[in-house]
C-alpha cells in the first residue's frame, strides 16, 4: 500500500515577502493577518513531516520544485539480528564453561595490548592557529541585515547579526572552516575561511527571486495494488 501527498498552490499570493514581519516559522502577512510558513529552507523529509500531521490550513512559501507529490515511506519492521541470537547462545555456553579455564583465557585476551601506528599529518596544532572572525551582512540595497543566521557548517555553533547587521563568531575558526549565512527571503551563502580571510569582512545576501506563496492544497491518498479477485471482477464488469 502506497501513501502519497501532493502539494500545490492554486492562487499564488502577490504580497512581497520582504514586507512581512519575521516570525519563528516564517513571516506574518499584515494584509491577510496570517502567519506564512517558510518551507524554502526545508528538506523534502521536513516538508513531508509537517503535512503528515494534516494541518487544517497552511499558508506557505515554497520553491517551485517543492510543489510536487511526496511518497510516504512505511516503517519497516525491525527483526532481531542474527548477531543477537548468537550472543545469547554464546552466553549459555559460557555458563557451562570451566570457570578457571575461562578466567585464564579472558585474562590473556583482556590484557593483551596492541599498539597501532600513529599517522603523522606533517602539521602541528601550533602551526594552525584559530581566527577570530567579525563582519557585517548587508542586502542588495547595501542596507545592514539584522537577524541573519551564521552557522559553522557541520555543527550547531553559530550566531546572528545585531541591529546594525554586525556579528562576531563565538568560536575561533581555522583554515578550511565554512560559514553559512541564511536569512528568510534571501539566498543562503557560504564563506570558506582561508589564511587570507580578514579579521572583519563584509557579506552581501541577495533576495531569493523565485518563490511561490499562498494557501497550500494538500491531496493525500492511498494506492493499493489490486488483488487477483479485484482484477477478475473488473474484467467481469467490462463485459457488461
Order of alpha helices (4+ residues) and beta strands (2+ residues): beta-beta-beta-beta-alpha-beta-beta-alpha-alpha-beta-beta-beta-beta-beta-beta-beta-beta-beta-alpha
